[in-house]
């Protein structure tokens, strides 16, 4: 199974939180990461997105079908995210477009360090893979990608 975590790009400050839009910089971050993801994501990847405006605007740059999942809202729990992704039982890759701190908590949980929170920066992607090896499942971090590293 592959679990790909994409934190929304930079957003405006303000309230209500769920209605915050991407800044100009955030639009550029989202476009860069979408280009990178589009060239690397398998066609069979399920894309699940928080209903918040900033996540919807982030994923819109990917130009692929996605599903808005209310359980991935700002206050989601680790269990909400893993249930939505069907981790570790999904046969297809899953991309979650969401928020901190839950993306960092999910990364820490599936990578085996649940006592710590990983810092998933705005616009970044964490790609986690789980594969069978010698009678057990091994989980590893396949990639961390930042919009700053995407070549135009």
Secondary structure, DSSP 8 states (H G I E B T S, - for coil): -EEEEEE---B---SSGGG--B-HHHHHHHHHHHHHHHHHS-TT-EEEE-SSHHHHHHHHTT-S--EE-GGGSTT--HHHHHHHHTTTT-SS-EEEEE-TTHHHHHHHHHTT-TTS-----TT-EEEEEEEEETTEEEEEEEEEE-GGGS--
